[in-house]
């Protein structure tokens, strides 16, 4: 039976159930986002690179609702399947600093490569655009943290 068929059969709780579940956990994600931002600031200080900005955000409730309602992706358990509930943005001035940040993240975190994306590989050499790397991570067992 497909996920859509399960969703249609009322085997699964409705979207409001998942949104309420997320709202219950959201304060924990907000705390996590703040702690992760501070952790990354501390780690980046050890690299002696000039950071333009480091910012964090926790997915808002309406964005969570919209994401689990998308027709292109159906979730069975969205509170455990959605990958971007907490996010950190690091903006550097130079590409070589971006590479240092990437190596630091790869060293300190376990990278979910199937859900991560290096947008630099999408641009053709003659194109100019926003170069970014999106990592989906969790703490690594070997982390020095």
C-alpha positions in Angstrom: 0.0 0.0 0.0 1.4 3.4 -0.9 1.9 6.2 1.6 -0.9 8.2 -0.2 -3.2 5.2 0.2 -2.4 5.0 3.9 -2.9 8.7 4.3 -6.3 8.4 2.6 -7.4 5.5 4.8 -7.2 7.4 8.0 -4.5 5.1 9.3 -2.4 8.1 9.9 -3.2 11.1 12.1 -4.2 14.3 10.3 -1.9 17.3 9.5 -3.3 19.2 12.6 -2.1 16.3 14.8 1.5 16.6 13.4 1.4 20.4 13.6 0.3 20.2 17.3 3.1 17.6 17.9 5.6 20.0 16.3 4.4 23.0 18.4 4.9 20.9 21.5 8.5 20.3 20.5 9.2 23.7 18.9 10.7 25.3 22.1 13.3 22.5 22.2 14.2 23.1 18.6 14.5 26.9 19.4 16.8 26.1 22.3 18.8 23.7 20.1 19.1 26.3 17.3 20.5 28.9 19.8 23.0 26.4 21.3 24.1 25.2 17.9 24.7 28.8 16.8 26.8 29.5 19.8 28.7 26.2 19.4 29.5 27.0 15.8 30.6 30.6 16.7 33.1 29.1 19.2 34.4 26.5 16.8 34.8 29.2 14.1 36.8 31.4 16.4 39.4 28.6 16.5 39.8 28.8 12.7 40.7 32.5 12.7 38.5 33.3 9.7 36.5 36.5 9.3 32.8 35.6 9.4 30.3 38.1 7.9 27.3 36.6 9.6 26.2 33.5 11.6 22.5 33.3 12.1 20.0 30.6 13.1 16.3 29.9 12.7 13.8 27.3 13.8 11.1 26.4 11.2 7.9 28.3 12.0 4.6 26.5 12.4 3.0 27.6 9.2 6.1 26.7 7.2 6.0 23.2 8.8 2.4 22.8 7.9 3.0 23.9 4.3 5.9 21.5 4.0 4.0 18.5 5.1 1.1 19.4 2.9 3.2 19.6 -0.3 1.9 17.2 -2.9 5.5 16.3 -4.1 6.5 14.7 -0.8 4.3 12.8 1.6 5.4 12.2 5.1 4.3 9.3 7.3 5.8 10.8 10.5 6.8 14.4 9.6 8.1 15.4 13.0 10.8 12.8 12.6 11.2 13.0 8.8 11.4 16.8 8.1 15.1 17.6 7.9 15.2 21.4 8.3 13.5 22.1 11.6 16.6 23.9 12.8 19.0 25.8 10.6 22.2 27.8 10.8 23.5 30.1 8.1 27.1 31.1 8.0 28.2 33.7 5.6 31.9 34.2 4.8 33.7 36.8 2.7 36.0 34.5 0.7 35.6 31.1 -1.0 38.7 29.7 0.8 37.1 30.5 4.1 34.0 28.7 2.9 36.1 25.6 2.3 37.6 25.9 5.9 34.0 26.1 7.3 33.0 23.1 5.3 36.0 21.1 6.6 35.2 22.1 10.2 31.5 21.0 9.8 32.6 17.7 8.2 35.0 17.1 11.1 32.6 17.9 13.9 29.3 16.6 12.5 28.0 13.5 10.7 26.8 14.6 7.3 23.6 13.3 5.8 25.0 13.3 2.2 21.8 12.2 0.6 20.0 15.3 1.9 22.9 17.8 1.7 23.6 19.9 -1.4 26.5 21.9 -2.7 24.9 24.5 -4.9 28.3 25.5 -6.3 28.2 22.4 -8.4 25.0 23.5 -10.1 26.3 26.7 -11.5 28.1 26.6 -14.9 31.6 28.2 -15.0 30.3 31.2 -16.9 27.3 31.8 -14.5 27.3 34.0 -11.5 25.1 33.3 -8.6 24.6 32.5 -4.9 27.1 29.9 -3.9 26.0 27.9 -1.0 26.4 24.6 0.7 23.5 23.1 2.6 24.5 20.4 5.1 22.1 18.2 6.9 24.0 17.1 10.0 23.9 15.5 13.4 26.6 15.4 16.0 29.4 12.9 15.1 30.5 10.3 17.7 34.1 11.3 16.9 33.3 14.9 17.4 35.8 16.8 19.6 32.9 18.7 21.2 
